[in-house]
Amino acid sequence: MNPITNNTMRIKKMNQELVRQALKTMTQGTKSMVAQATGLSIATCGSILN
């Protein structure tokens, strides 16, 4: 596995964990609220949530 693919997979896992942690602390939220809480883009949050 080349280093670029490995780094991409790590970043994806880190982003997923960021979204999970943000959702655990919120009672409810929208994609934009999750994006604001995590610092990720709305598109990234939408992809993870789907």
N, C-alpha and C positions, 0 to 999 in steps of 0.2 A: 504494500500500500504506500503510495507516495505521500510526502509530507503535507501537500496542499489538501488532499482528500482527508487526511487524518485531522488537520486543523479545522477544516470545515465541519466535520462531524462533531468535534469537541465544542465548537462555537454553537452549533445547533443544540446540543445537549445543555449547554450553559444557558442559552436563551429559553429553552423549555423550562428549566428549573427556575429561572427568574419569573416567568409567567406564573408557574405553579405557586411560588411563594407570594406573589402579589395577590393572586386570587384567594389564597388562604387568609390574608389579612383583610380583605374587602368583604363586606356583606353582600354587595352586588356591584357590578361594574360593566362598563362598555369597553369596546376595543380601545377607544381613545383614552379611557381612564387607566386601563392596563398599560397602554403605551406610555402614558405620562409617569406612572408609578415605576416602570422598569427602565425607562430611557430608550426603549426600542421603538422602531417605527410602527405605525398603525398597521401597515401591510405585513410586517413580520409577525406582529401579535395575531393578526387575523389568520395567517397561515398556521401558526402554532395552535390556535384555538380550534381551527377546522380539523 
